[in-house]
């Protein structure tokens, strides 16, 4: 099961605000959150493509986290209520 409390604590320690990926790094507005780098053994184009995919995914996941966490917590609460109601019937 996902440790949502640990993930929420990590999220709250991260740079606040909407994140975006700008080709060379992840930023929250004008504040650089993380930079990308290039690895030996891969071409510049391959690294740029990989970094763009990873940077875009990281920014999107950061931005979606609050809603996803709320939905997960609501679903867990509902599952507990349904489990308890079922136990009363058995």
C-alpha positions in Angstrom: 0.0 0.0 0.0 1.2 3.5 -0.8 2.5 5.4 2.2 0.6 8.6 1.4 1.7 10.3 4.6 5.4 10.0 3.6 4.7 11.1 0.1 2.8 14.1 1.4 5.6 15.1 3.7 8.1 14.9 0.8 5.7 17.0 -1.4 5.4 19.6 1.3 9.2 19.9 1.6 9.5 20.4 -2.1 9.5 23.8 -3.8 5.9 25.1 -3.7 3.9 26.1 -6.8 3.1 24.8 -10.2 6.1 23.1 -11.8 6.9 23.1 -15.5 9.7 21.7 -17.7 11.7 24.1 -19.9 14.1 21.9 -21.8 17.1 22.2 -19.4 15.4 22.0 -16.1 12.2 21.9 -14.0 11.0 25.3 -12.6 8.4 26.7 -10.3 7.7 30.0 -12.0 11.2 31.7 -12.2 12.7 29.4 -9.6 14.8 26.5 -10.9 13.8 23.3 -9.0 16.1 20.8 -10.8 18.4 20.7 -13.7 18.9 18.0 -16.3 22.3 16.8 -17.4 23.7 14.8 -20.2 25.3 11.3 -19.8 28.3 9.8 -21.6 27.4 7.1 -24.0 24.2 8.6 -25.3 23.8 11.2 -28.1 22.8 14.8 -27.3 19.4 14.1 -29.1 18.8 10.9 -27.1 19.6 12.7 -23.8 17.4 15.7 -24.6 14.5 13.4 -25.5 15.0 11.3 -22.3 15.4 14.4 -20.1 12.3 16.1 -21.7 10.2 13.0 -21.0 11.5 12.7 -17.4 11.3 16.4 -16.7 7.8 16.6 -18.1 6.6 13.6 -16.1 8.2 14.9 -12.8 6.5 18.3 -13.2 3.1 16.7 -14.1 3.3 14.3 -11.2 4.2 17.1 -8.8 1.3 19.2 -10.0 -1.2 16.3 -9.8 -0.1 15.0 -6.4 -2.5 17.0 -4.2 -5.6 15.9 -6.1 -4.4 12.3 -6.4 -3.6 12.2 -2.7 -7.1 13.5 -1.8 -8.8 11.0 -4.1 -6.8 8.1 -2.7 -7.6 9.1 0.9 -11.3 9.5 0.1 -11.3 6.1 -1.6 -9.6 4.5 1.4 -12.1 6.1 3.7 -15.0 4.8 1.6 -13.5 1.3 1.4 -13.2 1.2 5.2 -16.9 2.3 5.6 -18.0 -0.4 3.1 -15.9 -3.0 4.7 -17.4 -2.2 8.1 -21.0 -2.2 6.7 -20.3 -5.6 5.1 -19.0 -7.0 8.4 -22.2 -6.0 10.0 -24.2 -8.0 7.4 -22.1 -11.2 7.8 
